[in-house]
Amino acid sequence: MALPTEKPSFGVLDGVKVVYSAVEIAAPTAAAIMAEWGADVTWIENVWTGDSMRDTAWVKEMERRNMRSISMNPFTEEGKEALRAIVKDADIFIEAGKGPMYARKGITDEFLWEVNPKLVIVHVSGFGQWGDDAQVNSAAYDLTVAAYAGIIAQNGSADQPMNISPYLGDYINSLMIISSALAALHRVGVTGEGESIDMAMYETLLRVGTYYMMDYMNAGITYPRPGARHQNLCGIGIYECKDGYIGLCLYGVSQNKYLLETIGLGHLWGTEEYPEGTSALWLSSPKADLIQETLEEYLKTQSKYDVQRDFVDHRIAAQVVNEFPDILEAEHVQARECFIEWEKADGTPVKGLNTFPKFARNPGAFWRPMPALGEDTRDVLRRAGYSDEAIDALIESGTVKASDGD
């Protein structure tokens, strides 16, 4: 079916134009979220196979909705000028690659600012635009940047570190791309001067992973990998119940007292080892092993749902570990309409996430399913000022590709 080409007015980013050239998750998801918030988003794909996300079965339908696709090689001489024409009235341009790939191919910040001095340019790469050349020019995926940033070393068991799945490094960077781009756009509104952002994905993960690194840098403390538990506190982590698993976060005076009483260790409360007023049950405390073992034994005899209700009633943070069916059936999730259904371009129904967060006055929306590769090549170029004859010439030269068979 023919897809709509005029974006309706909605969302907090209505009137903001975003152009991006990237594949997979980090940068494209940032653009997708901004599109859900009302931004007008153009997706530049290569002229061969397009975005590798197209190889996925279903997630592409959510991550690439609400945007236009132009299939283009921006690195030919004609492509460079087409890119400038497309971003001349844009607010944000996002590109992703190995280090300063765009600059090496002649697309520098200054080259784009010549036609749009107010443009916010976001360069997304694993290791930044400058630094150690070998690192800057290394191939990067979310796992490898997480490994470099030391966050993988903090997860897993004593035997082996573990990745932060699924693609958490990418998705965290998506949020940093959005926040930095919109922060820069705010500044453009004040000064009238564009901004260039060097988004090194590993640095975002350094920011996420420095909670315990601060202890190492300043006191030489290295905590063990926690596995399913907390590095240094009792009662925090994933515990097994008789019918599944529950996540606990135990902290607070009344919470500690109640838990010890519930698992049969109430006699420890008010002692020299655990005086009244103890807010944290440290793993370094005298009876930590006893508390952990007794808690484990107790929970294995209990239903996870009973534990959740009981602990929550006593102000202990406790939540059953939900599987996919649990999430979809949850009354709260349904009440908040976290999932919606729409139609793919071919009319096939697809289910996926709604738009988040929930803006009260200018909510996000869905207006367009994922387009085919090059679905909007002609439309995007016409909007950029190209005549049909000029577009045909770009198609003939191989600089762009349109989905209408040309």
Summary of the structure (lengths in Angstrom):
residues: 406
radius of gyration: 25.8
end to end distance: 18.4
largest distance: 86.5
contacts: 1256
relative contact order: 0.14
helix: 38%
strand: 17%
